[in-house]
Amino acid sequence: MAGALLTACASYTAQPLPEPGAAAWSARRLDDPRVLAALDSAGGVRPLAAWRDTELAQAAWLLSPARARAGAEVEVARAALRTAGVRRSPGAATETEYSFSGEDGSSRWGLALSGLFRLELGGKRDARRAIAEAGVLAAQARGAAEAWELAGEVRRASRVVVALRREGEALGRVIGLADSTLTLAQARFDEGTLSRTELARLGAEGSELRAEHAALRRALAEAEAALAGTLGLPAAALEPLDGVRLAPLPCPATEARPALLAQALERRWDLRVLVAEYQRAEAELRLAVAESWPDLDLGPGIFFDHGTGKWTFGLGVPDLLLHGNRGPIGEAVAARELAGARVLEAQERALGQVEGALAACEARRQELAAVDDMAATARVAALEAAFTRGEVGRLDLILGRAELARLDRRRVGLEDAMELAGSALVQAAGGLPDHGEH
């Protein structure tokens, strides 16, 4: 017995908590060999190239401390599963007697040694395993849900950066034409063919455009810093990037609504977490019902009864639940109802998010379709031909081009807004239509 006990004993080793390091944080970069190796195994890109937002999302999860924590939670759940599957260990008991009175010639000593075995009835072990299995599924789904949420944040932050850059370029073209317009207007004013009021208006428009351009530069710097923060990197780590390529996230037509609604219920990881928690509540109810069954304790042994050897067999019931365990069963039933209500609530919320994202996509599509630059393009072409013939001046031509540049800027902004709407729809539906994204 002593040897068995010593063999089963484990030893404890303390491990200090790792200290956070600001230097390690500042040294983080996208071309970290570990990140590149993981991306290469997943079909990643070479360093310093224009990364796709999907590849940035993978790098963000590889660099995130949440990844290690989520993996540790899964290991904890798996350890709980191993614990739940372990059968109860047998025990042993001994008893010693000494007769201090009476003389019949027999030995004064008596020694009993018996084993202790508990038989669990009602399926308690299977119920504990079902609880632990649901815990593993929930831990895995939580990790996947965090990775998916982070990917969505990276996609959105990348699109904001790209949209601000595109808008800045479009606004730069408008400012260039506005400056040319102001220069030509100043010449006409000097000639006496343009009023001071019109010249002042054009100058004010140019000043407003430059102020707007400065605000865009500030917003772009903030968006790049937000993207770096989402990636878990210092802002300087994004400097080697030669732009960000966006994986196409189109806004599907409204005919895809039924498929997207069904897809959201099937693929969204946050819903899978709640389903796993419902399975856990179901298994906990199963365990509460199983615990209404009493266990049996068996104790076969041997008894040296003052010189006489005897076999013994003990039988016991450790806990007679005369109340039928009704309290814990009722509590488990209520917990299962609560878990089911949470699943239904989350499903309706997910469906509402898909509906809202589809409506936003459709609104952006209609708004983009309303931007018609054909008339402005035709007018610029006509002005260019007239300018070549000497029928109009350069100012009229520049004003026509400026109008077309403003329309182009509006179209670019709506295209970027539609990209953001498509990203929101992908996030709400749990992936791209038909084939998904992992």
ABEGO torsion letter per residue (X at the ends): XAAAAAAABBBBBBBBBBBBBAAAAAABBAABAAAAAAAAAAGBBBBGBBBBAAAAAAAAAAABAAAAAAAAAAAAAAAAAAAAABBBBBBBBBBBBBBABEBAGBBABBBBBBBBBBBBBGGAAAAAAAAAAAAAAAAAAAAAAAAAAAAAAAAAAAAAAAAAAAAAAAAAAAAAAAAAAAAAAAAAAAAGABBAAAAAAAAAAAAAAAAAAAAAAAAAAAAAAAAAAAAGBBAAAAAABBEBBBBBBBBBBAAAAAAAAAAAAAABAAAAAAAAAAAAAAAAAAAAAAAABBBBBBBBBBBBBGGBBBBBBBBBBABBBAAGGAAAAAAAAAAAAAAAAAAAAAAAAAAAAAAAAAAAAAAAAAAAAABBAAAAAAAAAAAAAAAAAGABBAAAAAAAAAAAAAAAAAAAAAAAAAAAAAAAAAAAAGEBBGAEBX
